[in-house]
Amino acid sequence: MSGRGNLLNLFNKNTRSSEISSSSEDHENDSGLDIDHSASSGEFHRLPKDSIGSDLLKTIRNIDISVGRGRAQIIKNFRSNETKLGENIDDTTCSIHSKDTNNDESTSSLENMKLNNDGFFPNVVHGSKGSSVMLSCNYIGLKTDENKGVYHYEVRFLPAVDSVHLRNKYLNEHMDKIGGTKTFDGTSLYLPILLENQMTVFFSKTMDMEVEIRILFKKKEPFKNCLHLYNILFDRIMKTLNYVRFDRKQFDPSRPKIIPLAKLEVWPGYVTAVDELEGGLMLCCDVSHRILCQRTVLDMLIDIYQQNVNSYQERAKKTLIGNIVLTRYNNRTYKISEVCFDQSPQSIFHTKSGPTSYLQYYKKYHNINIKDINQPLLLSIKKTRGTPEDTDNIEFRLIPELCYLTGLREEVRSDNKLMREIATYTRVTPNQRKVALDKFYDNVSNTPAAREILDRWGLALFRNYNNLKGRQLDSEQIYFAKKVVSAGQNAEFSKEAVKNEMLEAIHLNNWIIIHFKTDLRAAISLLDNMKQCCRSLGMSISKPTIISLDHDRIDAFIDALRRNIAMETQIVVCICPNNRDDRYSAIKKICCSELPVPSQVINAKTLCNESKNRSIVQKVILQMNCKMGGSLWTVKIPFKNVMICGIDSYHDPSNRGNSVAAFVASLNASYTQWYSKAVVQTKSEEIVNGLTSAFEAALQIYKKRNGCLPDGVIIYRDGVGDGQLSTCSSFEIPQFASVCGSRIKITFIVVQKRINTRIFSGSANQFDNPLPGTLVDKHITRAHMYDFFLVSQLVRQGTVSPTHFVVLQDDAKYGPDIIQKLSYKLCFLYYNWAGTVRIPACCMYAHKLAYLIGQSIQRNVADSLSEKLFYL
């Protein structure tokens, strides 16, 4: 006998008359669930103590299989780890992943190999530079009961049962025998306790047959494999506290803050996440808010219709598509994909019980009478994971009368007064966050249903967020052309930036001002103030070519640009009467792709405020100097022949346009000149495909300017979440390695801004934001990653958000101190702000470039944008 038959024969060898003894709870056992036996509930079987391991290996080597699922995949796993299989066969079971029965906490050698291959984890990941500071954080500790855990079992039904619902039903009949608490997906069963024996057999009787249920113990899951389950448990806990889930956040609908004038309400809530950190298993808990409109979507559609009947449908789609709505009858959220004007609540759709209308459906299942029977329907498409085909997507058709918009719309964002009022609820101070954290802890601890969920799985919360150790980096020195100043502990030098000569000033000899004829006063004011301010900045200005337009039309600006831009033009200044995205996009398209030249777009209203005019013009001059290739200031970065790069992506929020990836690379030793290139990608694509050509072009220009290639390249990659770290490491880094070879050493660092970690300074009941330069690389960092948190900017309102840096590769072996200090220094080099920004300047430049192309240009203009950076 050969092939699968021989394999099964080895498993069946001497099993019918034996019992299975208890084995190590950390073992992951092969599914011995196809063993032919007859037993009553509570009877078990034992694998033989003989030479199964060697016989099985010999058989596997001779089996010809195709890689797939089931037994073929099991054999593939055996074959790939056959050397370890022979070493790890113990006396009780034939196991792929086997551990020492005397050490429950140790991991198998195979798991250790996988762990080391998942990420870059050198011996030294903690820095030492800077002064020690005591901090607090928003992490709550999780204790685990040694007698409990997460035990993985495999369940089979004989005869086979296809329905997951029936599988759950049959298994639930024996809940008292398996502990009363379970998580079951139809095949894998997770229990908080270890059953007495390795294989358990139950029987469930149906009307016409008896179903045999075989439960085989696989292994005790380590913490890192249980995180998803623990997060599900906290979702259940929030449900017991009557919170409503929006995406991954939970909100309290019983305590809304009402803003009556805008007809908005603010729901307070939390965002939680369990992770295995250096300090142990912890729960990150942060305050969150959700904005809801009290008016229905139907009310908004009626307003749009009354404003302009002719463009009603077009404006309705532009307003609604891409937004999130809440249906209060079930407290669920949906993203609007389309507005169906050809359908109404009277439309018929098919259900299991037959065709019905939306009017009848909502009356029958929700007891809701829809008033407007002619309103259009909203279409929401939910994409099924792992099935990109459109046919597998789930479509929801919603009634506008029952939907409420969530989030901030453009008209709300543009209302400064309203935004300030909303900020009074959403901008939470460190003290308020600590109070909310304590309240969450008390609510969970004092609610019997919530505490029972944790107790069943052997979990318990404990307070440990007031003893976090961090480090404060030294203040930085800012280098201007003729003076060196200290940024101080607040890392701000805005006054010094407008009083000192720029590091490298570009004299303005040939430039153009284009304005609408009613904005002549604004143009004259701009020119006069520029002449006065340029002297202190070390920049000289010649008289510009001034073009006055008779009509405030987009085509008038385009025609003026095409007729007047010449090869020697240094920069074009467009003074616009108001903010219009279409006009701005048209100007940028001409100046970026058609006739490449630096451009500065100014709103005329900002030049009419006499009290602020001088400070505004000073900032305009600084921006114009940068766009023409000049430099404003620098910090001391003692690297020799090292290139620093930044990468970021832009995704169209409406999901209509393509994504854009931007690449930025330094060209000089002071890190003040940058090469840039943009790559247009497919929709929602985060991982960058065109890095090789952009990187090669950057190296060529670097060599041309410096006479040699760099010895090392440090890459800061923004926009990559935790779920994409592995893909980034295996897909993007090799693109750079293929170009560098062994000549150039690569250091690759992922920058994460959208995190829920918060860090506070102070103690007792007086907490504040930590100062810029505060570092944390212990306790709340990942257990198996080379990472750290950095607070780089001063925040006087609300709570500062640290930035998370994850080092995926460090061929040059700089070590944590150099990488941490460099990351902080680069936050000073973003020339649109005289201070520090949240992320390194190279990432900020890449972000601005990707946003400009994706929002205003949306075409491949990489060649035109090379060696220039454009600000919005």
N, C-alpha and C positions, 0 to 999 in steps of 0.2 A: 504494500500500500504506500502511496506517495502523496505529496501535496497536502491539501487541507484534511483529507481523510486521515493521514498519518499524524498530523498535528492534533486532531481531535482524539485520536486513539491514545496519544501520550497523555492528554488531559484526563481521559476516561479510565486510565490505568488504575486498577485497585481502588475505585472510589465507592462502589455500591455498598460495601459493608463496613465502611470506616466513618469516623466522626471528625469534623473539623475542630481543631483546638484553637484557642484564642491566640492571636498573633499581635505583633506590635501595632499600635494604633496609628503609627505614622506610615505604615506600608501602603503602597498603592498596588492593589492586586489586579491581575488580569481577570477579565470577566469570566469566571468559570460557570457562567449561568446557563450554558447549553449542555451541562452534564445530565445525562439521562438517569434519573433516579425517581423513586416514589417515596414520599415521606409525609408525615403529618406535620402540622404546625408545631414548631419547637424542636424538630429533629434536624441534625446538621451532618455534614460530611467532611472528611479529612483528606487532604492531598497526601500522597505517599511520600515517605522518607526514603527516597531512592535516588537514582541518577537521572531524574527528569531533566535537570539543567543541561547536562552534557548531551543527552539524547535529543533534547529539543533544539539545541544549537546546531547539532549535526543535521537535523532534519530541515531546519530553516535555511541553511546554506544551499540546500539542494532544491528548494521550492522555487518555481518560476511563477511570479505573481505580477499583476498590474497594480500600481499604486492607486489606492482609492480609500474607501471607508471600510468599516467592519474589520473582518479578520485580516484582510490584505494590509490594512494600515497597521494593525497590531504587529504583524510579521515584519513590516518595514521598520517599526520602532525597535523590535527585537534585534533585527539585523544590524541597524546603525549603532546599537550599543551592546553588541554581543560580548565584547571583552568584559564589560561591567556586569553583564548578566551572569556570567560564570562566577564572578567574584561575589555577587550579592545574593545568590540563591541561599535561603536560610532553611531551617529544618521543618518549617511549617507550611510554606507556600512558595509557589513559583511566581516571583514578583519582578516587574520591570524596574521600579524604583524601590529599593530596599534600604532600610536604615538599621542601625544598631538598636536593639530593643531596650537597652539600658539608657539611651539618651534620646528622650522624646523631643527635645528642643533642637537637636542638630538637624541639618538638612543633608540630603543625599549628595553624593559627589556630582551626580548629573545636574541637580538643581544649582549647585555652586558654579558649575561650568556655565550654565545658562545665565546666572546672575552676573557673572563677570563679563559676559559677551553683550549684555543688554546696554551697558553704558560705560563711560570712562570713569574709573574710580581708582585714583592713585593712592599711595600710602599716606600722603600729607594733603589734607583738604581744609585744614583750619589755619587761618592766618594769625599773626601775633602783633602786627604793627598797630599803633594807635593806643589811646588811653581806654581803660576798662570803664564801662558804664553799666548800671543796673536798669533793666527794662522790664516791661510787661508785654503780653501779647493776648490775642483772642483765641487761644487754644485751650480746650478743656481735656484733661487726661481721661483715659479709658482704662479701667482695671479689668483684667480677665480672670475668671475663676479657673484655677488649675484643674478642677474636676470636670470642667465643661470646655467646650470648644466648638469647632465646626467639623463634623465628621461626614465624609463623602461616601455615599453608597450608590450602587448601580441597581436598578430595579428592572426586572423582566417579567412579562406576563405570558403564561401558557394556558390556553392558546393565546396568540398575539391579540392585543387590543389596540386598535388604531386610534380611537378617540381619547384625547388627553383628558376630557371631562370624565369619561368612564374610568380611566386609570386613577384619577384623583378620588373618584367615588369609592372604588374598590379598596384603595389604600386607606382612605379615611375610616373604613370599617374597623381598622386595627390601630387606630390612633392611640388608644390606651396602652397598647403593648409596645409602642415605639416612643413613648414619652409625652405625647400630646402636643408637641411643637415640631414643625417641619417646614422645609421649603422644597417644593417638588415641581419639576418642569415636565414631567412625563417620563423621563429616563433617569436623570440624576436626582438623588434624594440627599438633602443636607439636614442633619440632626444635631442638636446641641449636646447629645450624649452618645457614648459608645455602647452599642448593643452588646449583650453578653457574649454572643458567638459571632463568628465571622460570616456565616451564611444563615439567614433566617428565612423560613418558608411559611407563608400564610395561605389560607384558602378562603375565597369568597364565592358564595353560591348565588347564581342567577336563576332565572326561571327555567332555563333549559340545559344549563351546564354548570360545571364548577371551574373557577378560574384560579390557577396557581400563581402566587406572587413570590418571586425569589428576590431577596435583598442581600446583596454581597457587599461587604465592607471593602472600600478602596483604600482610603488613607485619611489621616487627620490633616486638614488643610492648614498650611502656615498662614500667618497674618496677612501677608502680601496677596494671597489668593482669596481672602475673605472680605476685602475692602468693599467690593460691590454689594455683598450681602449686608454688611454693616450699614452702608448708606441706605439700603432699602429699609432696614429696621428703623432708621431715624425718619424716613418718610412716613412709616407707619405711626411713629411716635407723634409727629407733627399732625397727623390726621386725627389722632386721639385728642389733641389739643384744639381741634376744629380750625386748623389752618388750611388755606387753599393754595394749591401748588400752581405756580406759573413757571414753566420751564423747569429749572432746577432750584427754584426758590420757593419759600413758603410764606404766605401772607395772611394776616389776621383781618377778615372782613368785618369783624365786630367792633373794631376801633378805628374807623376811617377819620381822617382829618379833612374837613370840608373847606373848599375855597369857593364861596358862593358866587362871586362876580364872574369867574371863569367857568363855573359849573364843572369843577373838577373835584376829585377826592383822592387823597393819598392814603394808601394802605401800608401800614408798617409790617415788617416781617423779618425773616432770617434766611440766610443761606448757609447751609451746613455741608461739611465734607469730612469723611473719616479717612485718615491716611496713616501709614506706618512711617514715623519720623525717627530721627536720631534719639529723641528722648522717649520713644516708645509709641504705643498706639494712642492717637490723639484725634479729637474732634475740633475742626476749625469752624467757628461760629461767628458770623458777621451780620451786622444790621443791614437791611435792604429796604427799599421802598418801591411801590408801584403806583404810577399815576393812571387813574381811570377817568374817563369822561362820563359825566352824568347824563349827557344827551345821547340818544341812540344814533346809530348809523343812518337810520331813516330820516331823522331830523336834519342831519348833515346833507343828505341827498336832496332834501326839499330846499334847503338854503342854496345849494349849488344850482338847482334848477331855476329858482327864482332870480338868481343873479344873471344868468345867461342861458337862455333856452337852447340856443343854437349849438353851443359847445358843451352842453350838459354832460353827455356821455364821456367825452374825452377828459373833461375836468374831474368827473367822478372817479374815473379809473386812475388818473394821476394822483388824486388825493388818497385813495383807499388801498390800491394794490401795494403789497409789501408790508402793510401795517398789521398789528396784532389786535384781535378783538376778543372780548370776553362775553360768553353767554351765561347770564346769571342763573338761569334755570338749572344748570348743572355745574356752574363755576369752572368751565373749561375754556381754554384759549385756543384760537385758530389763527393762522396766518392767511390773509386774503391773497389769493392767487389771481382771481379774475372777478369781474362784475358781469353777471349774466343778465343782460337786458331783454333777452328773448324768453326768459322764464319768469314765473311768478309763483306765489303760494298756491295758486290753483293748478300748477303743473302736476303731472302724475309721475310717480316713480314706483318701482316694484319692490315689494318686500316678500318675506317668506309666506305671509298669509295672503298675498295677492297685491294687485295694483291699488294705490291709494294716493291721495293728494297731500301736500304739505299741511294744508288746513286741517284735514282729518287726522293726520299723524300727530300734530302738536296738541290737538284737543284730546286725543285718546291717551297718549303717553305722558303728556306734561300738564294736561288740563289748562291749556293756554288758548285763548281765542285771538286769532290774528285779525287785527282791525283793517289794515290796508291790504286788500287782496290783489292789488295790481303792482305792488312794489317789485323791483328786480331781486334776484337772488345773488348771494355772495358765494363764490366757489373757493374752497380751501383744499389744497392737494397735499396730502401727507405722503412723503416718500418712504417706501418700505426699505429697511436696511438690507444691504446685500443684493438688492434687485434693482439695478438702474433702469430697467425697461419701464416705460411709462404705463404699460398695461398692468403692472403690479402695484401701482400707486393707489392709495385710498382717497376717494373724493368725498368731501362734505359740502352740502349746499345749505347755506344758512339764511335766516330771515333777518334783514337789516333792522327790522323793528325790535328784535330781541338781542341785538349785538351792541356792545359798547367798546369804543376804541380805547386801547391802553397805550401807555407811553407818551412821549412828548412829540407833538406834531410841529411842523415848521413854523406855523403862525404863533404857536406858544413859545417856541425858542426865540423868536424874533422880538417878543414882548419882554423887554428888560424888567419892567415893573412886576409883571407876573412871575418871571423867573426868580426874582428876588423873594417874592412871597412864597413860592414853592420851596426855595432853598431854606427857608426858616424851618421847614419840616424835614427835608432830606439831608441837609448839611449837618451831620452829627459830630459833636466834639468828642475827644477821647474820653472825657468823664461820662458822657451820655452812653458811649459804646460799652464802657465797663459796667454801667448800671444795667444796660440791656443784656449783657452777658451773664451777670449775676441773676437777672430775672429769668433768663432761659434755664439756667442751672436749677433754680428753685422750682420752676414750673414742672420740669421733667422729674425732679426728685420727689416732689410732693403730690404728683398725680399717680394714683395707684395703677391705672391702665398703662401709662408710659413706663413706669418702673418695672411692671411685670414683663413687658416686652424685653427689656434689658436683662432682667433676672433669668428669664428662660434660656437665654444664650450666654449666660455667665459674664455679663458686662455690667459695669457700674461707673458712673461719672465721679471724678474727684477734682477739686480745685488745685491747679498747679501753674497758674498763668501770671504770677507775680514775682517770679524769680528767674527771669531770663537775663543771661549775660551777653553783652554786646561790646563793641569797640567804637570809639570815636576817632576818625582820621584827622590829621592835622589840617589847618587852614591852607588854602592854595594861594600862590602868588600869581597875579595877573600881569602879563607883559604887554605894554603898549610900545609905541615906537621909541619914546624917550623917557619912559617912566615905568616903574614896577610898583604895583599896589597890592595890598592884601585883600582878599575877598572877605576876610573875617569869618566869624562863626556862622553868620547868616548866609554866606555864599552869594552875596549880592553886591554889585558894583555899578549900578545904573548911572549914578552921578559921575563916576570916574570915566565911564565910557563916552560921555558927551563933552568932557572937558579936556581929554588928552588926545594927542595925535594918533590916528589909526596906524596900526602896525605896517600896513602897506596901502597907501592911498593911490587911487587911480584918478588922475586929473580929467575933468569933464570938458572936453574940447568940441565934440561934435555930437549933439543930442537934439531930440525933438520933443516938443510939448504939443499934444493934441487935446483940444477942449471944445465943448459946446459954447456957443457965443454968449449965452447967459452966465457962463461960469468964468468970464474974463477976470473978474475980481479975484476969484480963487486962484487962477493961474498967476496973476501978478503977485498975490500974497505969497504963493509958493516960491516964486523966483526971488523975491526980496529977502525972505527968511533964509533961503538956501545960501545967498551971498553972505549973509551975516554969520551963519553958523559954520560955514565951511572953513573959515580961517582957523578956528580953534581945533578943528579936526585934521588939519594939514592937507586940505584938498582945495584946488583952485577950480573955478567954474567960468566957462566962456558963455557968451550969449547963445541961447538955443534957437532952433527954428520953431516958431510958434505958428500953429495951424488952428484956425477957428472954424468950426463947423456950423452951418446954418440950420441943419436938421438933426435932431436927436434920434437917429436911426442907426441900426447896426451896420447897414450897408455903407453909411457915410463914414463910420470909423474904419471899416475894412478898406474902402477906396482910398482914404487918406493914408493909411499904412502902406498900401501897395505902391502908391505914387511917390512917397517921400523917403522910404527906407532905402539906404544905399549901403555899399560895402563898408564905408568908413563910419557908419552910424554906430555910436557906442551904446546908446540906450534910448528907448522910447518911453515917454511918460504920458499916460492917458488919464485925463481928469474927467470922470463920468458924473453926471448929475445925480444919479442914485444907484442903488444896488440892484443889478439885474444879472442873473446867472447866464442868460443867453448872450448878453453883450460881452461879459467877461470871458466866456468860453470862446467866442469868436475872435477876440483880441489875442488870447493865448494861442489859439490855433495858428493864426497868421505869424505870430512872433516866435513860436516854438518849432513849427514844422515847415511852413511855406517860405518865410523869410527869416531865418534864425537870427534873432537879436534879443538881448536882454530887454525886459519890459517891466514897467511899474504902473499898476493901476491904482488910482487914488479916488476916493469918494469926495466930491466937492464939498459936501456938508462938513467933513472933518476939517477942512481948511477955512471954514467960516467962523470958527470959535477962536476969537482973538486971544483969550486967556491961555488956551492950550496949544495955540498954533506953533509956537517956537519948539516945544518939546516934540510935537508931531513931526515937524519938518526935520528935526535932528535924527529921528528914527528912520525917516524916509531916506535921508542921505546915507546912513549906515547900510541900509538895505541895497541902495543903488550901487554903492561901492563894492559890496560883495558880489552882486550880479555881474559887474564888469570885470571881476577877477581879483579884486583887492581883498585885504585881510584886516580885521578889526583889532584882535588881540589874540594871545595864545597863553598856554600854560607850559611849564617845563615837563616834557616827557622824555626822559633820558634813554631813548631807544636809538640804535644806529641801524639804518637800512632795514626798517620794518614797515610793511604796508598794513594799514588798518582799513577794513571793509565793513560796510553795513548793508543789510538786505531786509526788505519789507515788502508786503503785498497789500493791494487794495482790492476789495470786493464790492461790487455794486450792490447797495442794500436792497434795491428792487429786484435783483437777480435777473436783470435784463441784459446789461452789458457784460463784456468779458472782464475777467480779473486782470490786474496789472501788477507785475513784480518789478521792483526797482533795485538796482545795484549801485553802490557808491564806494569809491576807493580813494585813499589818500595818495597824494603825488609828491609831497615834500616832507622835510624832516620836522617842520613845525606843525604839521597836520592842519594846515589852513587852506590848502588847495585840494579840490576833490574832482575826480572823474566820475561821471554818472551815466547810467544807461537804463532804459526801461524796456521791459519785455511784456507783450500782451499775451495772456494765456486764456484757457477756457474758463467758463463760468465756475466760480467758487473754488478754483484750484489754488491751493496754498503752497504746496511744494513746487519749487521753481525748476523749470526744465532748461532754460537758456543760460545757465550760469557759466558754462564753459567759454562761450564766445565773449561774454561780457568780461570775464576774468582775464582771458588772453589779451583782449584789447587794453585793459587797465595795466597789465604787466608791460606791454609794449610801450605805452606812454610813460610809465614809470621809468623804464630803462632809458628812454629818450631824454627824459629830464634829468635823471640822476647818473647816467652813465653805466648803470649796472642793474641787474634784477635784485629784488629784495631778498634778504636772507631768511626772513620769516614773514608770514601773513597771519594777522589776527582778524577773525571774522566774527562780527556781532550779527546774529540772525534774530530778527524780531518777528512776532506773529505766529510762533509755533507753540501749540498747546502741548500738554502732557501726553495726550494720545498720539501725537505726531513726532515725538522725540526719536523713536526708533526708526521711523521712515526717514526723517531728516538725516539721521546718522548714517543710514545705509544708502541713501539716494543723493543727497546734496553734497555731503563731504567728499564722496568719491569723485564728483565732478571737479572739485578743486585739486584733489590728489592726482587725477589723471594729467592735469596741466603742470603741477609742481614737480611730480616725480620725487626723486630723493634730493633735489637741489634746494627746495624751499620747504621750511617747516611750517606746518599748519596748526593754528590754535583756533578752535571753533567754539563759540559761546552763544547759547540761546538766551534771548532777553524776553522775559514774560512780564507784561504790564497788568493784564486782566487777572489778578489774583485776589483772593479774599483775606489774605494775611494782613493784619494790622499790628503795628508796634507802637507802644506808648512809653514815655519817660515819666518819672515821678513815682510816688508810692502813696499808700493809704488811700485817701479819697481825692487826691490832687494829681490828676494825670494830664500830661500835655504831649504835644508832638515832639519827637526827637529832633535834634539839630541835623542839618545836612552833613553827610559824611558818616552817619551811623551805620554800622555793619553788624549783621548777625550771621554767623556761619556754624552755629551749634544748636542743639536741642530741637529747634523747629525746622531744621533742614532735613532733606530726604535721607532715609537710612542708607540707601545704596546709590547715592548720586554725589557728584562733586558740584555743590551749589552753595549759594549764599544770597542773603537779602541785603539791599542797599537803599537807604533813604538819602536821596541826593538833592532834594530841594526843600526850601522853607515854605511851610504852609501855615498861614495865620488864621484861616477859617476852616472849620471842619477838621477832618482827620487825614493826615498824610498817608499816601499809599506807597509802600516800598516797592522796589522792583526786584524781581527774582531772576538771578543769573544762574544758568546751568552750563557747566563746562563739559562738552561732549568729546573734546580732543585737545591735547596740549603736547604736541611733538617737541616743542622747544623747552618744555619743562620749566616754565616760568615760575610756577608755584602760586599758591593762593594770595600771598601778599602783593605780588606784582600785578596779578590780574585784577584784584580788588581795587588797588590804588589807581590803576590805569582806567578802570571802568568809571571811577569817580571823576578823574581828571577830564575824561572825554565829555562829561556832562556840562563842562564849562565852555565848550567850543561851538555851541549852536548860536549863530550870529543874529538870530532874530530875537534874542533875549539876553540882556546884560546880567546874567546870573546863571544858575544851574537849571537844567531841565531834568525830567524824570528818567530819561534814557540817554545813552551815549549819543553824541552829536551825529555820528555816521548813521545811526538808525533813524534819527529824527529827519535828517536830510532825505534818506531813502523813503521814509513815510510821506514826506511832503511831495516828493517827486511822483511816487505812485498815485497819490491822491490827485495831483494836478492832471496827470495823464488820464486816469480813470474817470474823474469827475468832469473835466473840461475838454479833453482832447480825444481820448479813446481811439488812438491809432498808434502804430509803431513809429515813434519819432526818435528812436534811440540815437541814431547818428547825429541828428540835429541837437540833441541835448548833451552830447559828450562834452566833458570838461566845463559844464556850466550847471549851476543850481538855481532853481527858480522858486521864489517864495510866493505864497498866496496873498 
